[in-house]
Amino acid sequence: MDRTQENRTSHRPLRAVDIIIKKRDGLALSREEIEYFVNGYTAGDIPDYQTSALLMAIVLKDMDDREATDLTLAMAHSGEILDLTPIIGKTVDKHSTGGVGDKTTLVVEPLVAACGLKVAKMSGRGLGFSGGTLDKLESIPGYRVDLSQKEFLDQVSRIGIVLTGQSADMAPADGKLYALRDVTGTVQSIPLIAASVMSKKIAAGAHTIVLDVKTGNGAFMETLEEARKLSILMVSIVRLSGRKVVALLSDMNQPLGCAVGNALEIAEALETLRGAGPKDFHEHCLVVGAHLLKASGKVSSLGEGRTMAETALQNGSALEKFRMLVQAQGGDVRVIDDLNLLPKAPVIKTLTTVQVGWIAGIHAREIGETVIALGGGRAKKTDSIDHSVGIVVHAKVGDHLNAGDALLTIHAKNSVDFELAQERALAAITWRDKKTDPLPLFYGVIE
Ligand code: URA
């Protein structure tokens, strides 16, 4: 029997090592094997080292759509699946596949909740170079991201919005796998991302889901083709579970908005909720919000959805919803009116340009990794993060700058970190002496 056949014909009990070998050799795993692994890891019977090996084998050898669907369902069923309909009616959710400066959830979820949709969302932490909504929210002193299922349900019924982490009750397999993938170089995989995103969505019971699938150098899917493939897979998995779904393909070749870093992104989200955020981010939020409003049936056209979303920003109701959210989850609501109460880095310096020209590129991943190196993300599962550090990029691709214009503000915990970040961030920006077009915000919609 050759090596690729070993352990495949026998009927002996399943073992983690055999499953790893099977995937290492590029074979498709059965539903039983996938469930065995997911349940074993969730229960603590299969250790991190074997799970890391399987994850890496999946990254290298891929999974077909049937395996990805089985993985999603096994992860979703690792905990409880909520059916919110009898308690609170239909709920909506949006999910980004991860990017740099992507704080969309913080604006869009309160925005659509202010328009009358019920938002029941479980978010994640930073993953690789991309930031995570939970880490951002924890910049607000006291904000709790560990609600129990009962608290989750009570809060959506009471105020129409909840933004929490995965509780031990819901998709616990994703909670564990997500943290492990973050530090084992196993994020970049279409089936792993699809299963991670969709298991949470299925477990949290939303009926309408808008997926914000990022593509570009600051996304896990660098090419449009990969992002499209991931979108099609996720859309088909959601459809199987009988829910409504739309995937938007959006640009991540430069940071979204200006702020990158946990507390800085909370500040920018609050400015956007006040109608004073960066233009690209403001527009991105209106488009995602309009899709959620339309997909949920609240409005009949995207134009109507956009008008409703614009009104919720202008009349302050979206900001008020965010205030209710922070209050309900134990956060210090004073932060909303006084950004100085957010964590502040000891060293804050703005770099101005010495040249005249057009910005041709702002390498999003490099900016994201520089923020991680400043302490804004994790290198190991157990690392704590510094919420105060980060970078504000004052320009966008296509902008024309003159000497002396503000280019970057770096927030660091000391001057050594500042110097290193300055060098890396400046190198992430490319210039042209000719007019350069701005980058598009979106590349398409998959329904
Ligand atoms: N977002 C998730 O929830 N999971 C991933 O794997 C990537 C982005």
Residues whose N, C-alpha, C, O or C-beta is under 5 A from the ligand:
A	BS01	URA	S96 T97 G98 G124 L192 I193 S196 V197
